[in-house]
Amino acid sequence: MFEDIGDILTLPDIEFLLCIGKNTALDLIHSGELAAFRVGKQWRISKTALIEFTKKRKN
């Protein structure tokens, strides 16, 4: 499913891939459901974190 994406994703990438809005994406990050880190003022999400998040959501 995620073979065609890079190893590090931006917040807009996550919004597009999960079909969610910016506020929902930020809520997931702030709640700890989706692991992320900051580079300056921008959020970055690893491909691994996205895969783990989707696995948890499936169950």
PyMOL Python script that loads the backbone (N, CA, C, O; Angstrom):
from pymol import cmd

cmd.read_pdbstr("""\
ATOM      1  N   MET A   1       0.819  -1.204   0.000  1.00  0.00           N
ATOM      2  CA  MET A   1       0.000   0.000   0.000  1.00  0.00           C
ATOM      3  C   MET A   1       0.860   1.264   0.000  1.00  0.00           C
ATOM      4  O   MET A   1       0.521   2.241  -0.668  1.00  0.00           O
ATOM      5  N   PHE A   2       1.966   1.253   0.742  1.00  0.00           N
ATOM      6  CA  PHE A   2       2.791   2.448   0.876  1.00  0.00           C
ATOM      7  C   PHE A   2       4.138   2.319   0.171  1.00  0.00           C
ATOM      8  O   PHE A   2       5.098   2.993   0.543  1.00  0.00           O
ATOM      9  N   GLU A   3       4.217   1.467  -0.836  1.00  0.00           N
ATOM     10  CA  GLU A   3       5.486   1.238  -1.515  1.00  0.00           C
ATOM     11  C   GLU A   3       5.972   2.460  -2.293  1.00  0.00           C
ATOM     12  O   GLU A   3       7.176   2.657  -2.452  1.00  0.00           O
ATOM     13  N   ASP A   4       5.048   3.271  -2.772  1.00  0.00           N
ATOM     14  CA  ASP A   4       5.402   4.388  -3.652  1.00  0.00           C
ATOM     15  C   ASP A   4       5.680   5.695  -2.928  1.00  0.00           C
ATOM     16  O   ASP A   4       5.903   6.718  -3.575  1.00  0.00           O
ATOM     17  N   ILE A   5       5.672   5.685  -1.596  1.00  0.00           N
ATOM     18  CA  ILE A   5       5.904   6.926  -0.869  1.00  0.00           C
ATOM     19  C   ILE A   5       7.304   6.934  -0.280  1.00  0.00           C
ATOM     20  O   ILE A   5       7.932   5.888  -0.119  1.00  0.00           O
ATOM     21  N   GLY A   6       7.782   8.130   0.037  1.00  0.00           N
ATOM     22  CA  GLY A   6       9.114   8.269   0.605  1.00  0.00           C
ATOM     23  C   GLY A   6       9.180   7.788   2.045  1.00  0.00           C
ATOM     24  O   GLY A   6       8.165   7.426   2.639  1.00  0.00           O
ATOM     25  N   ASP A   7      10.384   7.789   2.598  1.00  0.00           N
ATOM     26  CA  ASP A   7      10.583   7.324   3.972  1.00  0.00           C
ATOM     27  C   ASP A   7      10.143   8.345   5.008  1.00  0.00           C
ATOM     28  O   ASP A   7       9.782   7.978   6.126  1.00  0.00           O
ATOM     29  N   ILE A   8      10.171   9.621   4.647  1.00  0.00           N
ATOM     30  CA  ILE A   8       9.748  10.689   5.547  1.00  0.00           C
ATOM     31  C   ILE A   8       8.636  11.474   4.863  1.00  0.00           C
ATOM     32  O   ILE A   8       8.766  11.887   3.711  1.00  0.00           O
ATOM     33  N   LEU A   9       7.542  11.672   5.589  1.00  0.00           N
ATOM     34  CA  LEU A   9       6.365  12.335   5.034  1.00  0.00           C
ATOM     35  C   LEU A   9       6.097  13.647   5.750  1.00  0.00           C
ATOM     36  O   LEU A   9       6.494  13.837   6.899  1.00  0.00           O
ATOM     37  N   THR A  10       5.422  14.545   5.056  1.00  0.00           N
ATOM     38  CA  THR A  10       5.019  15.817   5.640  1.00  0.00           C
ATOM     39  C   THR A  10       3.564  15.730   6.093  1.00  0.00           C
ATOM     40  O   THR A  10       2.866  14.762   5.791  1.00  0.00           O
ATOM     41  N   LEU A  11       3.125  16.732   6.805  1.00  0.00           N
ATOM     42  CA  LEU A  11       1.736  16.764   7.252  1.00  0.00           C
ATOM     43  C   LEU A  11       0.761  16.736   6.067  1.00  0.00           C
ATOM     44  O   LEU A  11      -0.213  15.986   6.117  1.00  0.00           O
ATOM     45  N   PRO A  12       0.982  17.525   5.002  1.00  0.00           N
ATOM     46  CA  PRO A  12       0.087  17.416   3.838  1.00  0.00           C
ATOM     47  C   PRO A  12       0.073  16.020   3.211  1.00  0.00           C
ATOM     48  O   PRO A  12      -0.959  15.577   2.707  1.00  0.00           O
ATOM     49  N   ASP A  13       1.207  15.329   3.241  1.00  0.00           N
ATOM     50  CA  ASP A  13       1.243  13.951   2.734  1.00  0.00           C
ATOM     51  C   ASP A  13       0.301  13.064   3.544  1.00  0.00           C
ATOM     52  O   ASP A  13      -0.463  12.282   2.978  1.00  0.00           O
ATOM     53  N   ILE A  14       0.360  13.188   4.858  1.00  0.00           N
ATOM     54  CA  ILE A  14      -0.484  12.386   5.752  1.00  0.00           C
ATOM     55  C   ILE A  14      -1.953  12.716   5.529  1.00  0.00           C
ATOM     56  O   ILE A  14      -2.800  11.823   5.484  1.00  0.00           O
ATOM     57  N   GLU A  15      -2.246  13.997   5.391  1.00  0.00           N
ATOM     58  CA  GLU A  15      -3.632  14.415   5.137  1.00  0.00           C
ATOM     59  C   GLU A  15      -4.158  13.750   3.868  1.00  0.00           C
ATOM     60  O   GLU A  15      -5.279  13.242   3.846  1.00  0.00           O
ATOM     61  N   PHE A  16      -3.355  13.755   2.825  1.00  0.00           N
ATOM     62  CA  PHE A  16      -3.764  13.165   1.549  1.00  0.00           C
ATOM     63  C   PHE A  16      -3.917  11.649   1.657  1.00  0.00           C
ATOM     64  O   PHE A  16      -4.928  11.093   1.228  1.00  0.00           O
ATOM     65  N   LEU A  17      -2.925  10.989   2.226  1.00  0.00           N
ATOM     66  CA  LEU A  17      -2.931   9.522   2.297  1.00  0.00           C
ATOM     67  C   LEU A  17      -4.050   8.975   3.180  1.00  0.00           C
ATOM     68  O   LEU A  17      -4.620   7.925   2.887  1.00  0.00           O
ATOM     69  N   LEU A  18      -4.363   9.694   4.267  1.00  0.00           N
ATOM     70  CA  LEU A  18      -5.396   9.224   5.191  1.00  0.00           C
ATOM     71  C   LEU A  18      -6.759   9.864   4.925  1.00  0.00           C
ATOM     72  O   LEU A  18      -7.747   9.537   5.584  1.00  0.00           O
ATOM     73  N   CYS A  19      -6.802  10.772   3.959  1.00  0.00           N
ATOM     74  CA  CYS A  19      -8.052  11.483   3.624  1.00  0.00           C
ATOM     75  C   CYS A  19      -8.633  12.178   4.850  1.00  0.00           C
ATOM     76  O   CYS A  19      -9.813  12.031   5.171  1.00  0.00           O
ATOM     77  N   ILE A  20      -7.777  12.938   5.525  1.00  0.00           N
ATOM     78  CA  ILE A  20      -8.196  13.682   6.708  1.00  0.00           C
ATOM     79  C   ILE A  20      -7.745  15.129   6.565  1.00  0.00           C
ATOM     80  O   ILE A  20      -6.913  15.452   5.718  1.00  0.00           O
ATOM     81  N   GLY A  21      -8.298  15.982   7.392  1.00  0.00           N
ATOM     82  CA  GLY A  21      -7.930  17.385   7.377  1.00  0.00           C
ATOM     83  C   GLY A  21      -6.722  17.665   8.261  1.00  0.00           C
ATOM     84  O   GLY A  21      -6.243  16.794   8.987  1.00  0.00           O
ATOM     85  N   LYS A  22      -6.246  18.898   8.180  1.00  0.00           N
ATOM     86  CA  LYS A  22      -5.063  19.303   8.939  1.00  0.00           C
ATOM     87  C   LYS A  22      -5.292  19.178  10.438  1.00  0.00           C
ATOM     88  O   LYS A  22      -4.433  18.668  11.157  1.00  0.00           O
ATOM     89  N   ASN A  23      -6.447  19.640  10.913  1.00  0.00           N
ATOM     90  CA  ASN A  23      -6.717  19.584  12.351  1.00  0.00           C
ATOM     91  C   ASN A  23      -6.772  18.153  12.861  1.00  0.00           C
ATOM     92  O   ASN A  23      -6.278  17.864  13.951  1.00  0.00           O
ATOM     93  N   THR A  24      -7.363  17.265  12.093  1.00  0.00           N
ATOM     94  CA  THR A  24      -7.429  15.857  12.491  1.00  0.00           C
ATOM     95  C   THR A  24      -6.031  15.253  12.529  1.00  0.00           C
ATOM     96  O   THR A  24      -5.699  14.510  13.454  1.00  0.00           O
ATOM     97  N   ALA A  25      -5.217  15.566  11.536  1.00  0.00           N
ATOM     98  CA  ALA A  25      -3.840  15.061  11.504  1.00  0.00           C
ATOM     99  C   ALA A  25      -3.059  15.566  12.716  1.00  0.00           C
ATOM    100  O   ALA A  25      -2.329  14.805  13.352  1.00  0.00           O
ATOM    101  N   LEU A  26      -3.213  16.834  13.029  1.00  0.00           N
ATOM    102  CA  LEU A  26      -2.525  17.393  14.195  1.00  0.00           C
ATOM    103  C   LEU A  26      -3.035  16.775  15.492  1.00  0.00           C
ATOM    104  O   LEU A  26      -2.252  16.532  16.410  1.00  0.00           O
ATOM    105  N   ASP A  27      -4.327  16.521  15.575  1.00  0.00           N
ATOM    106  CA  ASP A  27      -4.886  15.855  16.759  1.00  0.00           C
ATOM    107  C   ASP A  27      -4.262  14.476  16.950  1.00  0.00           C
ATOM    108  O   ASP A  27      -3.931  14.093  18.072  1.00  0.00           O
ATOM    109  N   LEU A  28      -4.101  13.732  15.863  1.00  0.00           N
ATOM    110  CA  LEU A  28      -3.484  12.404  15.941  1.00  0.00           C
ATOM    111  C   LEU A  28      -2.043  12.495  16.435  1.00  0.00           C
ATOM    112  O   LEU A  28      -1.597  11.659  17.220  1.00  0.00           O
ATOM    113  N   ILE A  29      -1.326  13.499  15.978  1.00  0.00           N
ATOM    114  CA  ILE A  29       0.063  13.693  16.397  1.00  0.00           C
ATOM    115  C   ILE A  29       0.123  14.100  17.866  1.00  0.00           C
ATOM    116  O   ILE A  29       0.884  13.521  18.642  1.00  0.00           O
ATOM    117  N   HIS A  30      -0.677  15.090  18.249  1.00  0.00           N
ATOM    118  CA  HIS A  30      -0.643  15.592  19.626  1.00  0.00           C
ATOM    119  C   HIS A  30      -1.122  14.559  20.635  1.00  0.00           C
ATOM    120  O   HIS A  30      -0.675  14.562  21.782  1.00  0.00           O
ATOM    121  N   SER A  31      -2.018  13.682  20.225  1.00  0.00           N
ATOM    122  CA  SER A  31      -2.512  12.642  21.133  1.00  0.00           C
ATOM    123  C   SER A  31      -1.527  11.480  21.260  1.00  0.00           C
ATOM    124  O   SER A  31      -1.654  10.649  22.159  1.00  0.00           O
ATOM    125  N   GLY A  32      -0.550  11.427  20.360  1.00  0.00           N
ATOM    126  CA  GLY A  32       0.423  10.345  20.388  1.00  0.00           C
ATOM    127  C   GLY A  32       0.015   9.130  19.568  1.00  0.00           C
ATOM    128  O   GLY A  32       0.754   8.148  19.505  1.00  0.00           O
ATOM    129  N   GLU A  33      -1.149   9.188  18.944  1.00  0.00           N
ATOM    130  CA  GLU A  33      -1.592   8.060  18.111  1.00  0.00           C
ATOM    131  C   GLU A  33      -0.714   7.892  16.878  1.00  0.00           C
ATOM    132  O   GLU A  33      -0.493   6.775  16.409  1.00  0.00           O
ATOM    133  N   LEU A  34      -0.221   9.000  16.360  1.00  0.00           N
ATOM    134  CA  LEU A  34       0.655   8.988  15.190  1.00  0.00           C
ATOM    135  C   LEU A  34       1.978   9.634  15.594  1.00  0.00           C
ATOM    136  O   LEU A  34       2.033  10.826  15.895  1.00  0.00           O
ATOM    137  N   ALA A  35       3.039   8.835  15.597  1.00  0.00           N
ATOM    138  CA  ALA A  35       4.354   9.341  15.991  1.00  0.00           C
ATOM    139  C   ALA A  35       4.879  10.309  14.931  1.00  0.00           C
ATOM    140  O   ALA A  35       4.806  10.043  13.732  1.00  0.00           O
ATOM    141  N   ALA A  36       5.404  11.427  15.402  1.00  0.00           N
ATOM    142  CA  ALA A  36       5.922  12.448  14.488  1.00  0.00           C
ATOM    143  C   ALA A  36       7.027  13.229  15.183  1.00  0.00           C
ATOM    144  O   ALA A  36       7.182  13.160  16.402  1.00  0.00           O
ATOM    145  N   PHE A  37       7.780  13.962  14.404  1.00  0.00           N
ATOM    146  CA  PHE A  37       8.825  14.815  14.956  1.00  0.00           C
ATOM    147  C   PHE A  37       8.843  16.122  14.176  1.00  0.00           C
ATOM    148  O   PHE A  37       8.333  16.211  13.059  1.00  0.00           O
ATOM    149  N   ARG A  38       9.436  17.119  14.788  1.00  0.00           N
ATOM    150  CA  ARG A  38       9.479  18.437  14.153  1.00  0.00           C
ATOM    151  C   ARG A  38      10.844  18.697  13.534  1.00  0.00           C
ATOM    152  O   ARG A  38      11.883  18.315  14.071  1.00  0.00           O
ATOM    153  N   VAL A  39      10.802  19.352  12.398  1.00  0.00           N
ATOM    154  CA  VAL A  39      11.994  19.895  11.756  1.00  0.00           C
ATOM    155  C   VAL A  39      11.694  21.375  11.612  1.00  0.00           C
ATOM    156  O   VAL A  39      10.937  21.787  10.733  1.00  0.00           O
ATOM    157  N   GLY A  40      12.295  22.168  12.487  1.00  0.00           N
ATOM    158  CA  GLY A  40      11.926  23.578  12.534  1.00  0.00           C
ATOM    159  C   GLY A  40      10.492  23.690  13.007  1.00  0.00           C
ATOM    160  O   GLY A  40      10.150  23.216  14.091  1.00  0.00           O
ATOM    161  N   LYS A  41       9.652  24.314  12.197  1.00  0.00           N
ATOM    162  CA  LYS A  41       8.239  24.474  12.547  1.00  0.00           C
ATOM    163  C   LYS A  41       7.343  23.452  11.860  1.00  0.00           C
ATOM    164  O   LYS A  41       6.126  23.476  12.039  1.00  0.00           O
ATOM    165  N   GLN A  42       7.929  22.564  11.083  1.00  0.00           N
ATOM    166  CA  GLN A  42       7.127  21.616  10.305  1.00  0.00           C
ATOM    167  C   GLN A  42       7.190  20.214  10.895  1.00  0.00           C
ATOM    168  O   GLN A  42       8.218  19.785  11.419  1.00  0.00           O
ATOM    169  N   TRP A  43       6.066  19.511  10.796  1.00  0.00           N
ATOM    170  CA  TRP A  43       5.983  18.137  11.267  1.00  0.00           C
ATOM    171  C   TRP A  43       6.466  17.179  10.194  1.00  0.00           C
ATOM    172  O   TRP A  43       6.243  17.395   9.002  1.00  0.00           O
ATOM    173  N   ARG A  44       7.133  16.117  10.631  1.00  0.00           N
ATOM    174  CA  ARG A  44       7.556  15.030   9.753  1.00  0.00           C
ATOM    175  C   ARG A  44       7.100  13.714  10.386  1.00  0.00           C
ATOM    176  O   ARG A  44       7.122  13.553  11.606  1.00  0.00           O
ATOM    177  N   ILE A  45       6.693  12.794   9.541  1.00  0.00           N
ATOM    178  CA  ILE A  45       6.206  11.497   9.989  1.00  0.00           C
ATOM    179  C   ILE A  45       6.962  10.437   9.195  1.00  0.00           C
ATOM    180  O   ILE A  45       7.054  10.519   7.970  1.00  0.00           O
ATOM    181  N   SER A  46       7.495   9.456   9.888  1.00  0.00           N
ATOM    182  CA  SER A  46       8.209   8.394   9.172  1.00  0.00           C
ATOM    183  C   SER A  46       7.204   7.436   8.543  1.00  0.00           C
ATOM    184  O   SER A  46       6.083   7.271   9.024  1.00  0.00           O
ATOM    185  N   LYS A  47       7.633   6.824   7.473  1.00  0.00           N
ATOM    186  CA  LYS A  47       6.805   5.827   6.798  1.00  0.00           C
ATOM    187  C   LYS A  47       6.467   4.694   7.769  1.00  0.00           C
ATOM    188  O   LYS A  47       5.350   4.178   7.764  1.00  0.00           O
ATOM    189  N   THR A  48       7.432   4.315   8.594  1.00  0.00           N
ATOM    190  CA  THR A  48       7.220   3.263   9.587  1.00  0.00           C
ATOM    191  C   THR A  48       6.120   3.653  10.569  1.00  0.00           C
ATOM    192  O   THR A  48       5.277   2.827  10.917  1.00  0.00           O
ATOM    193  N   ALA A  49       6.125   4.909  11.017  1.00  0.00           N
ATOM    194  CA  ALA A  49       5.094   5.376  11.947  1.00  0.00           C
ATOM    195  C   ALA A  49       3.718   5.329  11.291  1.00  0.00           C
ATOM    196  O   ALA A  49       2.732   4.974  11.937  1.00  0.00           O
ATOM    197  N   LEU A  50       3.648   5.682  10.026  1.00  0.00           N
ATOM    198  CA  LEU A  50       2.375   5.637   9.308  1.00  0.00           C
ATOM    199  C   LEU A  50       1.872   4.201   9.181  1.00  0.00           C
ATOM    200  O   LEU A  50       0.684   3.939   9.371  1.00  0.00           O
ATOM    201  N   ILE A  51       2.763   3.281   8.864  1.00  0.00           N
ATOM    202  CA  ILE A  51       2.376   1.873   8.741  1.00  0.00           C
ATOM    203  C   ILE A  51       1.884   1.337  10.083  1.00  0.00           C
ATOM    204  O   ILE A  51       0.869   0.643  10.137  1.00  0.00           O
ATOM    205  N   GLU A  52       2.596   1.656  11.169  1.00  0.00           N
ATOM    206  CA  GLU A  52       2.171   1.214  12.503  1.00  0.00           C
ATOM    207  C   GLU A  52       0.808   1.801  12.861  1.00  0.00           C
ATOM    208  O   GLU A  52      -0.041   1.112  13.426  1.00  0.00           O
ATOM    209  N   PHE A  53       0.606   3.055  12.534  1.00  0.00           N
ATOM    210  CA  PHE A  53      -0.674   3.707  12.811  1.00  0.00           C
ATOM    211  C   PHE A  53      -1.812   3.003  12.078  1.00  0.00           C
ATOM    212  O   PHE A  53      -2.860   2.738  12.666  1.00  0.00           O
ATOM    213  N   THR A  54      -1.611   2.704  10.812  1.00  0.00           N
ATOM    214  CA  THR A  54      -2.678   2.058  10.042  1.00  0.00           C
ATOM    215  C   THR A  54      -2.940   0.635  10.534  1.00  0.00           C
ATOM    216  O   THR A  54      -4.081   0.175  10.508  1.00  0.00           O
ATOM    217  N   LYS A  55      -1.897  -0.066  10.983  1.00  0.00           N
ATOM    218  CA  LYS A  55      -2.088  -1.410  11.545  1.00  0.00           C
ATOM    219  C   LYS A  55      -2.935  -1.345  12.814  1.00  0.00           C
ATOM    220  O   LYS A  55      -3.835  -2.163  13.005  1.00  0.00           O
ATOM    221  N   LYS A  56      -2.647  -0.375  13.678  1.00  0.00           N
ATOM    222  CA  LYS A  56      -3.419  -0.217  14.920  1.00  0.00           C
ATOM    223  C   LYS A  56      -4.871   0.119  14.617  1.00  0.00           C
ATOM    224  O   LYS A  56      -5.779  -0.365  15.292  1.00  0.00           O
ATOM    225  N   ARG A  57      -5.086   0.936  13.619  1.00  0.00           N
ATOM    226  CA  ARG A  57      -6.443   1.350  13.258  1.00  0.00           C
ATOM    227  C   ARG A  57      -7.256   0.215  12.660  1.00  0.00           C
ATOM    228  O   ARG A  57      -8.480   0.192  12.795  1.00  0.00           O
ATOM    229  N   LYS A  58      -6.588  -0.734  11.996  1.00  0.00           N
ATOM    230  CA  LYS A  58      -7.292  -1.869  11.394  1.00  0.00           C
ATOM    231  C   LYS A  58      -7.893  -2.774  12.455  1.00  0.00           C
ATOM    232  O   LYS A  58      -8.975  -3.329  12.266  1.00  0.00           O
ATOM    233  N   ASN A  59      -7.186  -2.925  13.576  1.00  0.00           N
ATOM    234  CA  ASN A  59      -7.636  -3.857  14.620  1.00  0.00           C
ATOM    235  C   ASN A  59      -8.702  -3.294  15.468  1.00  0.00           C
ATOM    236  O   ASN A  59      -9.178  -3.962  16.386  1.00  0.00           O
TER     237      ASN A  59
END
""", "prot")
cmd.dss("prot")
cmd.show_as("cartoon", "prot")
cmd.util.cbc("prot")
cmd.orient("prot")
